Structure formats: structure tokens, C-alpha cells
Amino acid sequence: MQFGIIPPVRLGVTADPDWMASFTRHAESCGFESVVLVEHAVVVSDYDSVYPYAPSGRMPLPDDCAIPDPLDLMAFLAGVTHAITLATGVLVLPNHQAVILAKRIATVDVLSGGRVRMCVGVGWMDEELRATGADPRTRGRRTDETIAAMRTLWADAGPGGADFDGEFVTFHRAHSFPKPVRPGGVPIHIGGHSEAAARRAGRVGDGFQPLGLAPEDLSTRLAQLRQSAEQAGRDADSVELSLSGYLPTTTEQEVAEAVSAGAVRLVVSASMTEDLAQVHDEMSAFAARFGLRSVKEPGDRVAGDRARAGGP
């Protein structure tokens, strides 16, 4: 079992470079597999859309929460870490133009040494989609097409370049470099709780990250994923499953249940506190409890940090 971690986004700390650098480097040193970053390009006050993961239908983030662009934040974190995976959870794919997004993701992947994983979704806030120029009624088709177009650009198309004819994006003899580090491109996981998300994960996803599902609903979604994968001629067992947890309270039983469900990763949310020392202590305690393997920093980085701190 691998463990990813989400910082306390609603407190605005992800826009604080010192806080995030310390948080992510400590997570890396503790042995967390990934740091997971969220996206909202814009939050529209008094939205009518229903947030599907809370009974109130309202998301817990304040309207004025500082939420940096996750790809730009990934690039920053790549410069202060060396091993931890930089992941999204969830990038709202219809917010983005496919060709530009493919270049941005590949760039961060190459500069980080192949450490990017994307978890993408269709988005739930119609007002946000409209603000970015997307029609909420086409979000599913846009998402499928964007995934296909990015993978086309990431593949080796040879001297003739890549061709793609879609409803929302078209290009011919197109060359997009640099390519992602891995030959298959950056892994794309599908986030969401719906049947459509499960079927999309089975059809085109490298992974599935369901959100807010009870155990019986998870079983249903995994069956739908498997059926969709089989219909597409894919191996359902190759689609990674990531489930959710909470840093201070996750138990051995919960981890065992996640493993039994087929999960290879648990993405835990950090405590809602700006007290960095407390969060560090909780990460360290979690790592000790579940036997995470600590990651040593390269010698030149340690020396550089000591020099900046005025040490020997």
C-alpha cells in the first residue's frame, strides 16, 4: 500500500511557498508516495450547482480561499523535492484546452524527472466551467477527447507529426516536445463518484480515485469499471485504485479494508491546521505506524540547506 497526502487546502496554505515546501519535503522524507493538489480555476459566489460530497451541497472551501494552479505548484515543488510524486486530485479537465494542457503537463513531468501523476475529472461547478469557456453539457465528451488528444501528442508520432480530428480539438502534423518521461505518457487517473467516472476509468484510465463512496457503492462502481474495461479490451486489473483516508485517524483496519477492496494507494487528508509542526508530527507518527520507508535527501541538497541556514 502506498500513501499520498493532501494538504489542508481550505486554510489557504497551498499558496504559501514556505509552508508548502516544508510540508512536501517532510512528506517525502517520511516516505509518503505523493502529494496531491486540487484545482479550482475560479469559485463563483452563490453558485447553484450542488457539491456532491457533502450533505449540504456546499463545498467546504471559502469563496476567497487561495488555491494556486496545481501544475504551477507542481513545478515549484519539483524544485524543492527529489523523489515524491506530484499528483492532482482532481484537475477539472474541461477547464483546459487539450493541446496547451498536454504541453504544460509534459513540461512539469520532464523537469521533475517523471514524477507527475494526473487525476482528472469533469467538474461539478457549472459556473466555473462556463467561466473558463466550457459548456457544462459537453463536459463528459470534452474530458474523453482531451485525454485522447493529450496521449496522441505525448506519443512518438515520427517526423510526420501527430494527427487528431475531434469535436473540440483538431490538429495535423503536430509536434509537441518535450515528451513525458515514461513511454506511455503521464498516468491519467479518473476521479469522481459517478457511474460515468467508473466507466471512464475502465475505458481509458490508468487509475480510478472514487470520492465519498460507501463500501457497497464502491463495489458497484468497481464492477462497472471492470465491465467497461472488458468491453474496451483492457485489463481491469491494470487500473490502479486509490481510496481516501484522514491522516490523524486512519487505522490498520481501514488500510486492510482498502487493500481488500483492491486499492494500491490511500490518499489521506492532513489535519485542518496551519500549525506546521503539528502536521509534521502527525506525518511522522503515521509513517511510523504504517512502516513507511523514509527517503533520504541528496547530499548536495542537505549541504545547500545548511549553507542557506548559516550552518557548517
KEKE-641993 format. One record per residue (C-alpha): residue number from 1; residue in one letter; x, y, z. Coordinates in nm, 4 decimals, m for minus. Each point is the difference from the previous one (the first is absolute). Last residue first. Layout:
<drenvexs>
    nr   rest         c1         c2         c3
   NUM      A          X          Y          Z
...
</drenvexs>
This chain:
<drenvexs>
    nr   rest         c1         c2         c3
   312      P     2.8562     2.4158     0.8598
   311      G    m0.3186     0.1981     0.0665
   310      G    m0.1081     0.3449    m0.1248
   309      A    m0.3506    m0.1165    m0.0834
   308      R     0.0632     0.0449    m0.3728
   307      A     0.3210    m0.2038     0.0376
   306      R    m0.1786    m0.2750     0.1888
   305      D    m0.2675    m0.0196    m0.2687
   304      G     0.2636    m0.0245    m0.2720
   303      A     0.1804    m0.2774     0.1830
   302      V    m0.3226    m0.1959     0.0369
   301      R    m0.0781     0.0556    m0.3675
   300      D     0.3499    m0.1137    m0.1061
   299      G    m0.0279    m0.3147     0.2120
   298      P    m0.3191    m0.1179    m0.1641
   297      E    m0.2884    m0.0279     0.2486
   296      K    m0.0755    m0.3304     0.1653
   295      V    m0.3418    m0.1565    m0.0446
   294      S    m0.1620    m0.1737     0.2957
   293      R    m0.1759    m0.3315    m0.0614
   292      L    m0.3556     0.0082     0.1262
   291      G    m0.0602    m0.2521     0.2764
   290      F    m0.3684     0.0668     0.0594
   289      R     0.0191     0.1377     0.3533
   288      A     0.3396     0.1634    m0.0504
   287      A    m0.1138     0.1859    m0.3107
   286      F    m0.3204     0.1089     0.1727
   285      A     0.1962     0.1313     0.2993
   284      S     0.2354     0.1934    m0.2291
   283      M    m0.2914     0.1476    m0.1948
   282      E    m0.1746     0.0970     0.3237
   281      D     0.3169     0.1637     0.1334
   280      H     0.0468     0.1954    m0.3221
   279      V    m0.3644     0.1126     0.0127
   278      Q     0.0463     0.1194     0.3564
   277      A     0.3199     0.1862    m0.0881
   276      L    m0.1750     0.1626    m0.2950
   275      D    m0.2736     0.1496     0.2165
   274      E    m0.2272     0.1277    m0.2779
   273      T    m0.2591    m0.2542     0.1071
   272      M    m0.2704    m0.1969    m0.1747
   271      S     0.1713    m0.3359     0.0405
   270      A     0.1497    m0.1610    m0.3092
   269      S    m0.2140    m0.1948    m0.2454
   268      V     0.1066    m0.3547    m0.0817
   267      V     0.0286    m0.1500    m0.3479
   266      L     0.0113    m0.3794     0.0402
   265      R     0.1667    m0.1866    m0.2840
   264      V     0.0016    m0.3498    m0.1494
   263      A    m0.3697    m0.0551     0.0615
   262      G    m0.1547    m0.3383    m0.0813
   261      A    m0.2941     0.0039     0.2406
   260      S     0.1960    m0.2289     0.2328
   259      V     0.2847     0.2523     0.0011
   258      A    m0.2456     0.2722     0.0999
   257      E    m0.1409    m0.2213     0.2741
   256      A     0.3522    m0.0657     0.1307
   255      V     0.0694     0.3743     0.0036
   254      E    m0.3206     0.0620     0.1907
   253      Q     0.0881    m0.2748     0.2463
   252      E     0.3466     0.1453     0.0562
   251      T    m0.1640     0.3271     0.0926
   250      T    m0.0177     0.3441    m0.1613
   249      T    m0.0638     0.2618     0.2703
   248      P     0.2603     0.2749    m0.0236
   247      L     0.0594    m0.0088    m0.3785
   246      Y    m0.3559    m0.0439    m0.1268
   245      G    m0.0742    m0.2537    m0.2726
   244      S    m0.0886    m0.0336    m0.3671
   243      L     0.0224    m0.2732    m0.2637
   242      S     0.2231    m0.0493    m0.3039
   241      L    m0.0647    m0.2876    m0.2423
   240      E     0.2484    m0.0690    m0.2788
   239      V    m0.1375    m0.1183    m0.3353
   238      S     0.2173    m0.2928    m0.1137
   237      D    m0.2405    m0.2485     0.1589
   236      A    m0.2694     0.1094    m0.2453
   235      D     0.2061    m0.1350    m0.2913
   234      R    m0.1255     0.1811    m0.3087
   233      G    m0.2035    m0.1180    m0.2991
   232      A    m0.2338     0.3002     0.0167
   231      Q    m0.2932    m0.2183     0.1039
   230      E     0.2209    m0.1603     0.2651
   229      A     0.0960     0.3395     0.1368
   228      S    m0.3631     0.1125     0.0156
   227      Q    m0.1033    m0.3160     0.1855
   226      R     0.2850     0.0403     0.2479
   225      L    m0.0818     0.3644     0.0661
   224      Q    m0.3675    m0.0838     0.0489
   223      A     0.0937    m0.2713     0.2496
   222      L     0.2274     0.2485     0.1744
   221      R    m0.2865     0.2501     0.0188
   220      T    m0.2338    m0.2527     0.1572
   219      S     0.2584    m0.1078     0.2563
   218      L     0.0630     0.3651     0.0854
   217      D    m0.3724     0.0525     0.0557
   216      E    m0.0048    m0.2849     0.2544
   215      P     0.3066     0.1402     0.1770
   214      A    m0.1419     0.3558     0.0235
   213      L     0.1414     0.2406    m0.2576
   212      G     0.1378     0.3469     0.0711
   211      L     0.2380     0.0334    m0.2920
   210      P     0.1096    m0.2693    m0.2420
   209      Q     0.3610     0.0167    m0.1203
   208      F     0.0327    m0.2250    m0.3035
   207      G     0.3232    m0.0774    m0.1828
   206      D     0.1699    m0.0200    m0.3385
   205      G    m0.3300     0.1108    m0.1458
   204      V    m0.1425    m0.0499    m0.3508
   203      R    m0.2967    m0.2405     0.0063
   202      G     0.0059    m0.1236     0.3574
   201      A     0.0576     0.3478     0.1399
   200      R    m0.2701     0.1403    m0.2284
   199      R    m0.2410    m0.2661     0.1254
   198      A     0.0695     0.0903     0.3605
   197      A    m0.0343     0.3732    m0.0708
   196      A    m0.3288    m0.0511    m0.1860
   195      E    m0.1338    m0.2102     0.2879
   194      S     0.0641     0.2951     0.2280
   193      H     0.2389     0.0582     0.2903
   192      G     0.2803     0.1918    m0.1630
   191      G     0.3678    m0.0052    m0.0911
   190      I     0.1506    m0.1651    m0.3056
   189      H     0.3704    m0.0747    m0.0032
   188      I     0.2299     0.1096    m0.2808
   187      P     0.3578    m0.1295     0.0091
   186      V     0.2404     0.2335    m0.1867
   185      G     0.1031    m0.1443    m0.3351
   184      G     0.0253    m0.3620    m0.1064
   183      P     0.3734     0.0312    m0.0682
   182      R     0.0627     0.1474     0.3457
   181      V     0.1961     0.3265     0.0118
   180      P    m0.2706     0.2152    m0.1552
   179      K     0.0815     0.1399    m0.3461
   178      P     0.1711     0.3334    m0.0325
   177      F    m0.1264     0.0824    m0.2543
   176      S    m0.3262     0.0287    m0.1915
   175      H     0.0069    m0.0488    m0.3782
   174      A    m0.3218     0.0301    m0.1997
   173      R    m0.0370    m0.1379    m0.3515
   172      H    m0.3750     0.0633     0.0306
   171      F    m0.2070     0.1454     0.2840
   170      T    m0.3626     0.0003     0.1085
   169      V    m0.1604     0.0700     0.3353
   168      F    m0.3615     0.0229     0.1172
   167      E    m0.1897    m0.2526    m0.2137
   166      G     0.3094    m0.1935    m0.0889
   165      D     0.2458    m0.0595    m0.2815
   164      F     0.3527    m0.0795     0.1170
   163      D     0.3240    m0.0311    m0.1917
   162      A     0.3514    m0.0210     0.1413
   161      G     0.3278     0.0844    m0.1706
   160      G     0.1426    m0.1226    m0.3287
   159      P     0.3509    m0.0326     0.1405
   158      G    m0.1103    m0.2714     0.2431
   157      A    m0.3210    m0.0031     0.2011
   156      D     0.1641    m0.1031     0.3271
   155      A    m0.2869     0.0272     0.2458
   154      W    m0.0545     0.3015     0.2268
   153      L    m0.2063     0.1861    m0.2600
   152      T    m0.2348    m0.2955    m0.0508
   151      R    m0.0243    m0.0510     0.3752
   150      M    m0.1038     0.3612     0.0390
   149      A    m0.2652    m0.0306    m0.2719
   148      A    m0.1519    m0.3161     0.1503
   147      I    m0.0212     0.1478     0.3507
   146      T    m0.1450     0.3242    m0.1376
   145      E    m0.2569    m0.1916    m0.2031
   144      D    m0.1289    m0.1976     0.2967
   143      T    m0.0226     0.3129     0.2153
   142      R    m0.1690     0.2058    m0.2689
   141      R    m0.2582    m0.2735    m0.0547
   140      G    m0.0794    m0.0078     0.3713
   139      R    m0.0104     0.3763     0.0429
   138      T    m0.2304     0.0604    m0.2980
   137      R    m0.3053     0.1247     0.1944
   136      P     0.2244     0.2080     0.2254
   135      D     0.0939     0.2167    m0.3007
   134      A     0.3590     0.1117     0.0397
   133      G     0.1225     0.3601    m0.0260
   132      T     0.1978     0.0158     0.3247
   131      A    m0.2801     0.1939     0.1735
   130      R    m0.2541    m0.2520    m0.1283
   129      L     0.1919    m0.2831     0.1644
   128      E     0.0183     0.1881     0.3287
   127      E    m0.3744     0.0689     0.0001
   126      D    m0.0737    m0.3659    m0.0695
   125      M     0.1765    m0.1004     0.3215
   124      W     0.0239    m0.3811    m0.0040
   123      G     0.3174    m0.0640    m0.1971
   122      V     0.0684    m0.2573    m0.2728
   121      G     0.2862    m0.1722     0.1762
   120      V     0.3739    m0.0484    m0.0090
   119      C     0.2637    m0.1735     0.2097
   118      M     0.3361     0.0752    m0.1569
   117      R     0.3258    m0.1577     0.1116
   116      V     0.3300     0.1862    m0.0357
   115      R     0.3422    m0.1211     0.1196
   114      G     0.1747    m0.0554    m0.3328
   113      G     0.3247     0.1789     0.0854
   112      S    m0.1628     0.3143     0.1367
   111      L     0.0960     0.2101    m0.3032
   110      V    m0.1320    m0.2679    m0.2352
   109      D    m0.3337    m0.0381     0.1777
   108      V    m0.0427     0.3759     0.0385
   107      T     0.0476     0.0461    m0.3751
   106      A    m0.2224    m0.2937    m0.0913
   105      I    m0.2851     0.1424     0.2073
   104      R     0.0314     0.3476    m0.1517
   103      K     0.0288    m0.1299    m0.3587
   102      A    m0.3048    m0.2272     0.0315
   101      L    m0.1962     0.2841     0.1622
   100      I     0.0716     0.2302    m0.2931
    99      V    m0.1184    m0.2573    m0.2530
    98      A    m0.3091    m0.1023     0.2010
    97      Q    m0.1454     0.3413     0.0819
    96      H    m0.0864    m0.0089     0.3691
    95      N    m0.3025     0.0541     0.2267
    94      P    m0.1550    m0.3210    m0.1393
    93      L     0.2710    m0.1957     0.1903
    92      V    m0.0786     0.1074     0.3544
    91      L     0.3208    m0.1195     0.1704
    90      V    m0.0922    m0.2104     0.3050
    89      G     0.2005    m0.1194     0.1828
    88      T     0.3222     0.0994    m0.1649
    87      A     0.3293    m0.1757     0.0580
    86      L     0.3669     0.0753     0.0592
    85      T     0.1819    m0.3224     0.0875
    84      I     0.2651     0.0302     0.2711
    83      A     0.3625    m0.0623    m0.0920
    82      H     0.2116     0.3147    m0.0374
    81      T    m0.1635     0.2916     0.1784
    80      V     0.0451     0.3795     0.0036
    79      G    m0.0056     0.0653    m0.3750
    78      A    m0.2798    m0.2469    m0.0699
    77      L    m0.2081     0.1904     0.2544
    76      F     0.0064     0.3136    m0.2157
    75      A    m0.0887    m0.1922    m0.3148
    74      M    m0.2835    m0.1768     0.1828
    73      L    m0.1330     0.3365     0.1199
    72      D    m0.0083     0.1201    m0.3605
    71      L    m0.1872    m0.3162    m0.0936
    70      P    m0.2408     0.0366     0.2929
    69      D    m0.0988     0.3619    m0.0715
    68      P    m0.0057     0.1638     0.3397
    67      I    m0.3072    m0.0178     0.2249
    66      A    m0.0244     0.2982     0.2374
    65      C    m0.3416    m0.0348     0.1633
    64      D    m0.2231     0.3005    m0.0689
    63      D    m0.3193    m0.1997    m0.0594
    62      P     0.0580    m0.2041     0.3150
    61      L     0.0701    m0.3707    m0.0565
    60      P    m0.2383    m0.2475     0.1662
    59      M    m0.2008    m0.0654    m0.3179
    58      R    m0.3742     0.0517     0.0211
    57      G    m0.2593    m0.2687    m0.0762
    56      S    m0.0842    m0.0082     0.3709
    55      P     0.0355    m0.3780     0.0125
    54      A     0.3623     0.0309    m0.1178
    53      Y     0.1799    m0.1756    m0.2872
    52      P    m0.2283     0.0890    m0.2911
    51      Y     0.0457     0.3793    m0.0005
    50      V    m0.3254     0.1108    m0.1593
    49      S     0.0126     0.2758    m0.2609
    48      D    m0.1916     0.3197     0.0736
    47      Y     0.3082     0.2069     0.0732
    46      D    m0.0378     0.2882     0.2446
    45      S     0.3600     0.1146    m0.0543
    44      V     0.1827    m0.1366    m0.3029
    43      V     0.3280    m0.1745     0.0749
    42      V     0.2648     0.0258    m0.2716
    41      A     0.2699    m0.2249    m0.1397
    40      H    m0.0795    m0.2507     0.2747
    39      E     0.2577    m0.2740     0.0244
    38      V     0.1302    m0.2425     0.2613
    37      L     0.3485    m0.1279     0.0778
    36      V     0.1136    m0.3447     0.1163
    35      V     0.3440    m0.0589     0.1519
    34      S     0.1261    m0.3452    m0.0830
    33      E     0.1661    m0.3191     0.1243
    32      F     0.0298     0.0995     0.3640
    31      G     0.3324    m0.1285     0.1300
    30      C     0.0580     0.2235     0.3015
    29      S     0.2670     0.1990    m0.1884
    28      E    m0.2467     0.0704    m0.2804
    27      A    m0.2722     0.1153     0.2366
    26      H     0.2575     0.2227     0.1703
    25      R     0.1011     0.1449    m0.3360
    24      T    m0.3626     0.0605    m0.0894
    23      F    m0.0930     0.1795     0.3220
    22      S     0.3178     0.2096     0.0079
    21      A    m0.0379     0.1124    m0.3615
    20      M    m0.3725     0.0575     0.0496
    19      W     0.0429     0.2193     0.3060
    18      D     0.2876     0.2004    m0.1520
    17      P    m0.1822     0.0541    m0.3281
    16      D    m0.3331     0.1072     0.1565
    15      A    m0.2684    m0.0441    m0.2693
    14      T    m0.0723    m0.3552     0.1194
    13      V    m0.0614     0.1449     0.3473
    12      G    m0.3393     0.1482    m0.0901
    11      L    m0.1729    m0.1594     0.2998
    10      R    m0.2432    m0.1860    m0.2278
     9      V     0.2870    m0.1917    m0.1587
     8      P     0.1118    m0.1927     0.3067
     7      P     0.2738    m0.1959    m0.1848
     6      I    m0.0910    m0.3250    m0.1766
     5      I     0.2164    m0.3079     0.0615
     4      G     0.0793    m0.3124    m0.1980
     3      F     0.0603    m0.3397     0.1540
     2      Q     0.1101    m0.3189    m0.1725
     1      M    m0.1238    m0.3454     0.0938
</drenvexs>
